[in-house]
Amino acid sequence: MQILNLEPIYKRRVTNRLPCEASVTTPQSTDPDWWRQAVVYQIYPRSFADANGDGVGDLPGIISRVPYLVALGIDAVWLSPFYPSALADGGYDVDDYRNVDPRLGTLEDFDELIAALHAENIKLIVDIVPNHTSDRHEWFVEALEAAKGHPARDRYIFRDGPEGGAPDQPPSDWDSVFGGSAWAQTDDGQWYLHMFAAEQPDLNWQHPEVRADFLDTLKFWSDRGVDGFRVDVAHALVKDLSEPFPSKATLPRQSESNGKHPLWDQDGVHEIYKDWRKLLNTYDPPRSAVAEAFVPAARRARYASADGLGQAFNFDLLQADFEYEKFRQVIEENLALAAENGSSSTWVFSNHDVVRHATRYGLPKNPKGGWQDGKDWLLSNGTEPTVDVALGLRRARAATLLMLALPGSAYLYQGEELGLQEVGELPAANLQDPAYFRSKGAEKGRDGCRVPLPWTVGGLSFGFGTGGSHLLQPKWFGAYSVEAQQDDAESTLSLYRKALAVRRGLRTGSSLTWIDGTDDVLHFVRSGGWQSVTNFGAAPVELPDAAVVLSSGPLEGDKLPSATTAWLI
């Protein structure tokens, strides 16, 4: 079995320089299809790097780490919300859509960041949050100051309680996503709808001023050079609020609603995105967009259509346990859907809303059925059941290498390139997620995947900044740090760097061919002879007669061990 020497390929893209060292400028690509097979790295800005030592990550901190992103080998950064916010929901409660939170920097810092990324041919995608504003947004402040029936309230969804009902009875019994009622009462007795936290009032997208203002926001950031947008809760904007409101018991399941749910995935939402696409296509190259839309797979295509946003997140692999049959089914279905609508699929295992996949894969199967989401483990403060850390990491490395071989774009979440585990032991006093508070502790929330990154082996905040960190970092973080892995050829960081460098050279068309054979072995070939083989079984399996380019773990001679992926050519 021949094993190819990666060093010539790897060193063209990656050097051994430390994250703070200078990098070489390359021309910015103008390819209109850059997003179709891009590797996108999600940055949660408050937890990436802190330049001023106040314990909160910021834009200058990200700028200081651009060389690290270059060395990693990504194509684009997705920047989670950086707008002014009270942080009632981690920044997804936006006060001002066309500004930067002063704690994170200034518009000038944003311009410097995008210039630094573009100088390295790295695109920038920013989060846009159109379903709701914050309760500090100037529109909502104006609405609360206005009397009932005033036009200022029409930009949101205000309703009176039911006729003949008690004064404290909301218009319906609907629940918010974060728990508790989906309605909050104002001082004058009216109620406003909030599908998430009470500090996130839902906008009325039937209002022309709302539609026009978001087009202005898209233009504002596109004019500053932003390359694309990630659209938060893209399936929620249009709602059927015909009265009488149905009870929550009679609402269809969202996953089976097929456009019939009054609050989610209404067909009218696509008229909004057609207008967005017209604007985004006026730029050269056209600005990309990707929908976060929790809808049945068959309805996802409309969000990803050429006259819509162009691409939609596929969370099916994220919600799959590490099993051959599930992975094969998800990949086949999503490649077929992408081919039907002319888009490209997206692949993701971790993000700011879920337990990190290196931890999920180390937990036993969910005894309640369904995928192992790690939520019960979080409620035990990360103690029960015990995580098999070594197995979880081995599976995570194998899954990532498989994902990076698939046609389509790959989304990585900050810290996964370090093999970072979920922080399950955060004390209640340090929690920030509204899901914890609104559910009254029935859910621990998402803070464990948002703990600031470890850059150094030691120090007050493991190199995150000169001060502390807004979420507590555990003592074991140092072993996962960039410094600990930087010069280790077998580290997870080195694997990601090598994989992204090799992928860049092998990346080709949008199709694959399945090679069926041994049970529990996922084997496919991309054009040009690039093969990916993943062993989901318990016993080692024979590898094809080809040269190994890269593997997620050590091989056993000519055999591929369990929970390991190899690339061959």
Salt bridges, closest charged atoms under 4 A:
ASP33 OD1 - ARG36 NE 3.36
ASP75 OD1 - ARG504 NH2 2.97
ASP75 OD2 - ARG507 NH1 3.30
ASP89 OD1 - ARG446 NH2 2.84
ASP95 OD2 - ARG136 NH2 2.46
ASP101 OD2 - ARG46 NH2 3.16
ASP101 OD2 - ARG103 NH2 2.79
ASP111 OD2 - ARG224 NH2 2.77
ASP127 OD1 - ARG230 NH1 2.78
GLU142 OE1 - ARG155 NH1 3.27
ASP160 OD1 - LYS148 NZ 3.89
ASP175 OD2 - LYS248 NZ 3.13
ASP188 OD2 - ARG153 NH2 2.60
ASP202 OD2 - LYS239 NZ 3.11
GLU209 OE2 - ARG155 NH2 3.39
ASP213 OD1 - ARG98 NH2 3.39
ASP223 OD2 - LYS219 NZ 2.89
ASP227 OD2 - HIS118 NE2 2.73
ASP232 OD1 - ARG230 NH1 2.91
GLU243 OE2 - ARG159 NE 3.65
GLU256 OE2 - ARG253 NH1 3.33
ASP265 OD2 - ARG299 NE 2.39
ASP267 OD1 - ARG299 NH2 2.63
ASP267 OD1 - ARG302 NH1 3.25
GLU271 OE2 - LYS274 NZ 3.57
GLU292 OE2 - ARG230 NH2 3.08
ASP316 OD1 - ARG300 NH2 3.40
ASP321 OD2 - LYS365 NZ 3.57
GLU323 OE2 - LYS365 NZ 2.48
GLU332 OE2 - ARG328 NE 2.78
ASP353 OD2 - HIS352 NE2 3.37
ASP353 OD1 - ARG446 NH1 2.97
ASP353 OD1 - ARG450 NH2 3.11
ASP376 OD2 - LYS368 NZ 3.05
ASP433 OD2 - ARG446 NE 2.69
GLU443 OE1 - LYS375 NZ 3.65
ASP516 OD1 - ARG328 NH1 2.84
